[in-house]
Amino acid sequence: GKKNLFLFRNPEAEKSSLSAEQIEKLIDEHDFDSVKDEMFKDELEAQMKAKREAEARAKAEFERKIREREEKMKAEREKADAERLKMEEEMKKMQAMAGAEKAAAAERMKQLEAAQKRMKAEMKRKEEEHKQAVIDEKRKEENQARQREIVRLSISRLVPLVAEANDIANEFKIAVQYALQAINFPDMHGDIISKVFVQVINRLTGKTRKYVISEETFNEEMFEIRDLFSKFTEKPDEFEMPVNNPWIEGMYKPHYLGEARPWIMQIEYGFDVPDEEDPPFVKIIGWKNDNDVIGKLFFKMHPIVPDEIMDKMAMIEPDDDSPEDLSLANVDIDKLDVEMSIDKIEHMPPESCSNVFVTFAIPPNINVAVLNKDVAEDDLDGVFESKICNPDISKPVTKVSIGFNETLRFQNVDKEFFRWLKSQPFGIKVYGACPKVSGEIKVGRILGRKKKEVKQPQENKVSARAPANVGGAGGGDYEAKIKEAMERAAEHERNIKAKEMEVAKLQQEVEKLRSSPGGESGGEISEYKKELAEVKEKNKKLEDELAAKDKELAKKMEELEKARAAANEKSKAGCSLI
């Protein structure tokens, strides 16, 4: 319907071409829908082509990085081979020396052998790093693809639920809104993962409070919200909003505030975290952005290294080229105990200082146990939580005492363990809730509504739908007009549905004529098309008329509500408007 067709005439070719009547007939018989399908097909193929080109570019970039690493390793191997040949030549020269130079030659030989041994170890280490870098690069690409799919599925699940929650809140006139919020976290490999939360904008107390809840928590609240709305729709006149409803209880449930991310790589060298020269706290980064500092977490990790292990580390000769030699990774150690304490949180957001607790997790590939009275109790999931602090307080505070003290035993101190210490910060998540608000919180227009029957004289009885003091008899006329308008709107809607059925029937007949090769002529199809266009035009007029009636109805309903409110204020009989 919105495409243009351009025709041109070639006088020299008209002798062998179709006549004007034949061309017009072909135009009438032309299937424009198939042309439109072909156009969308081209767009789809263009999108698929762009996607394939993007994948090809990503693959080429990945292969380029691999080639660069291989070329770098090749150059380093060639350099090492050249150094080795040079040393072998020097060794041969030293072997040829005699007399007074024999002792010096032996010492030089010893130094060269030690240097050669270090070079072999260094080349082996670099080759292992190269292999690990290739594995990490592939894992990172797979992780990004997996994260995109996880986020897409989360959004597809949450978008309709968030829209439904907002609609119900609007229906109840509750000052709560819901939206989606993506938050990034580092995983056990140091890669960034994304998780979709539901952001809650709560204005029930007169102040705007923004916090996020997980998809699981939101689904639990939606179950309660739907249950309330179902009861309201079944019996709206008898419904009473409970005081303990999901919107108020959600304020007092712990929600995610932020995360402290200290680096703990010093444990590899037997040092405390944080070190004596570092501050005894780490900043807590809020969920809004990386610059949102919401507090200070005071914590400490103290590795308990046995004396014999410390003696072995002291016996290692330090190398200027490899200072990593003086670490626990180069001694024989099968387990490591670490005392961990989380003392307190300072500069806590006062609007989230109730029901505070912290949690952290150890990667599943690292076996950890809790040492209790010299007995190690295995922790199966590796997730640790502190107790609930400041339970259900009503006075806002900015300091929270956590009091978490445990001794963790890492039972597989191997390459994976030391790689974990270096690859990512140690995440300590912080949760909290809103402190209790004194007094009753009004939720919507129907909170705690009580139906009261007021005994009045017979002449003062008031209709629940049309108060007697709303313009006298005019109140009934107003209701009658509203009812009449609603009936007309319903009639228009029935007419529209009938016309839609008629249009669908005509479309089926047109499709049938198009598909049958021996069917009606092109002229009859044109008549059907013309009739179809007239029906569509009538349908559009009916829809416009219905929209105007709906607008008029809404305006009248608004006027009726205002009149009822004014009558309620003036009424001395104490009538209750429902």
Secondary structure, 3 states (H helix, E strand, C coil): CCCCCCCCCCHHHCCCCCCHHHHHHHHHHCCHHHHHHHHHHHHHHHHHHHHHHHHHHHHHHHHHHHHHHHHHHHHHHHHHHHHHHHHHHHHHHHHHCCHHHHHHHHHHHHHHHHHHHHHHHHHHHHHHHHHHHHHHHHHHHHHHHHHHHHHHHHHHHHHHHHHHHHHHHHHCCCCEEEEEEEEEEECCCCCEEEEEEEEEEECCCCCCEEEEECHHHHHHHHHHHHHHHHHHHHCCCCCCECCCCHHHHHHCCCEEEEEECCCCHHHHHCCCECCCCCCCEEEEEECCCCCCEEEEEEEEEEEECCHHHHHHHHHCCCCCCCHHHCCHHHCCCCCEEEEEEEEEEECCCHHHCEEEEEEEECCCCCCEEEEECCEEEECCCCEEECCCECCCCCCCCCCEEEEEEEEEEECCCCHHHHHHHHHCCCCEEEEEECCCCCCCCCCCCCECCCCCCCCCCHHHCCCCCCCCCCCCCHHHHHHHHHHHHHHHHHHHHHHHHHHHHHHHHHHHHHHHHHHCCCCCCHHHHHHHHHHHHHHHHHHHHHHHHHHHHHHHHHHHHHHHHHHHHHHHHHCCCCCCCC
